[in-house]
Amino acid sequence: EPQSPRWWQVVTVKDAFTMFKEEGVKVVDVRGARDHDKEAVMGSVNVPAVNVVGRPLHWEKETRGDFESEFSQMFPDPATARVLILGAADAENEPDGACVVLDRLRAAGFEYVAAVEVAGGYDNWVKQYTPAGKKRTGNAKYTNVVGAPGTICAFSEIITQEDGVFDDPTLMRKTRVYD
């Protein structure tokens, strides 16, 4: 649980996606710039609450001291700024989690009463939608090629089956290379 009770609304990814696409509510990704640059929701704005430092296998998150001022400059009216806060999956404990970020803003005198937390953060968003906004069907099977402990090789998310594509013989072409 966050240090204080949640004074903001929490919505599912599906509801957040609808707010973003149909109502024009801005998605604010508060993850570090390194993570945002690697992959982010198309159309989101990055206001990083942390700096990701270190080297592979030793990444660390350092709290950015100028986050509150940067956020308040981008969204100057806390009473009316309607934003979707998209952060780390662990909203209560990670320095770039929605709870931590909204509590930091409130402590600095910026209580964004219309802010909305996206439940499960960025990780939950990309389980349901691609960064480009395509709905994931839930029928795909994914595999990750793991390199060193704690890492995933580049381009390792491989779709092995989606919506029965491999079950339909008319979609598959069999060829014999050797007799």
TAVEN-V120789 format. One record per pair of residues at least 12 apart in sequence whose ideal C-beta (glycine too) atoms are under 10 Angstrom apart, sorted by the first residue. I is the first residue (numbers start at 0). GAP is how many residues later the second one is. Records with the same first field share a line. If there is no record, write none. Layout:
I: GAP, GAP
This chain:
0: 91, 98
1: 89, 90, 91, 95, 96, 97, 98, 100, 101, 115
2: 89, 96, 97, 100, 104
3: 95, 98, 99, 102, 103
5: 85, 86, 92, 93, 96, 97, 111
6: 95, 96, 99, 104, 105, 106, 108
7: 77, 90, 91, 94, 98, 103, 104, 105, 106, 107, 108, 109
8: 75, 104, 105, 106, 107, 108
9: 75, 81, 88, 89, 106, 107, 108, 109, 110
10: 73, 105, 106, 107, 108
11: 106, 107, 108, 112, 116
12: 71, 73, 105, 106, 107, 108, 109, 111, 112, 113, 114, 115, 116
13: 105, 114, 115, 121
14: 69, 101, 103, 104
15: 25, 68, 69, 70, 100, 101, 102, 103, 104, 108, 109, 112, 113
16: 24, 67, 101, 108, 111, 112, 116, 118
18: 63, 64, 65, 97, 99
19: 21, 23, 24, 64, 66, 98, 105, 109, 113
20: 22, 108, 112
22: 59
23: 58
24: 56, 57, 58, 59, 89, 91
25: 17, 18, 19, 48, 49, 55, 56, 57, 58
26: 13, 14, 15, 16, 17, 18, 19, 56, 57, 58, 59, 89, 91, 95, 98
27: 16, 17, 18, 19, 21, 43, 46, 47, 53, 55, 56, 57, 58, 59, 70, 73, 84, 87, 88, 90
28: 12, 15, 16, 17, 18, 19, 20, 55, 56, 57, 58, 67, 89, 92, 93, 96
29: 15, 16, 17, 18, 19, 20, 34, 37, 41, 55, 56, 57, 58, 64, 65, 66, 67, 68, 70, 71, 72, 74, 75, 91, 92
30: 13, 15, 16, 17, 18, 19, 21, 30, 55, 56, 57, 63, 65, 66, 70, 90, 91
31: 14, 16, 17, 18, 19, 20, 21, 27, 29, 30, 32, 56, 63, 64
32: 13, 14, 15, 17, 18, 19, 31
33: 14, 16, 17, 18, 19, 20, 25, 27
34: 13, 15, 17, 24, 26, 52, 53, 61, 87
35: 12, 16, 50, 60, 86
36: 15
37: 14
38: 83, 87, 91, 92
39: 46, 82, 85, 86, 91
40: 43, 45, 77, 81, 84, 85, 88, 89, 90, 91, 92
41: 87, 88, 89, 90, 91
42: 88, 89, 90
43: 40, 42, 78, 81, 87
44: 29, 30, 38, 41
45: 40
46: 17, 20, 21, 23, 24, 25, 26, 27, 28, 36, 38, 54
47: 13, 16, 18, 19, 22, 23, 39, 48
48: 12, 14, 15, 18, 19, 21, 22, 36, 38, 39, 45, 46, 47, 48, 49, 51, 52, 55, 56
49: 12, 13, 14, 17, 37, 38, 44, 45, 46, 47, 50, 51
50: 12, 13, 14, 16, 44, 45
51: 44
55: 91, 92, 94, 95
56: 90, 91, 92, 93, 94
57: 92
58: 91
59: 35
60: 27, 33, 34, 35
61: 33
62: 32, 33, 37, 41
63: 31, 32, 40
66: 28, 29, 34, 37, 38, 41
67: 33, 36, 37, 38, 39, 40, 41, 42
68: 39, 41
70: 12, 14, 30, 33, 34, 37, 39, 41
71: 33, 36, 37, 38, 40
74: 30, 35, 37, 39, 40
75: 34
76: 33, 35, 37
77: 27, 28, 31, 32, 33, 34, 35, 36, 37
78: 32, 33, 34, 35
79: 32, 33, 34
80: 29, 31, 32, 33, 34
81: 30, 31, 32, 33, 34
82: 29, 31, 32, 33
83: 14, 31, 32, 33, 34, 41
84: 12, 13, 14, 16, 17, 20, 27, 30, 31, 32, 33, 36
85: 12, 30, 31, 32, 34, 35, 36, 37, 38, 39
86: 12, 13, 14, 15, 30, 31, 34, 35, 36
87: 12, 13, 32, 33, 34, 35
88: 30, 31, 32, 33, 34, 35, 36, 38
89: 30, 31, 33
90: 26, 27, 28, 29, 30
93: 27
95: 25, 26
96: 20, 24
97: 17, 18, 19, 20, 21, 22, 23
98: 18
100: 14, 16
101: 13, 14, 15
125: 31
135: 26
136: 25, 26
137: 24, 25
138: 22, 23, 24, 25, 26
139: 17, 18, 19, 20, 21, 22, 23, 25
140: 17, 18, 19, 20, 21
141: 14, 15, 16, 17, 18, 19, 20
142: 13, 14, 15, 16, 17
143: 12, 13, 14
144: 12, 13
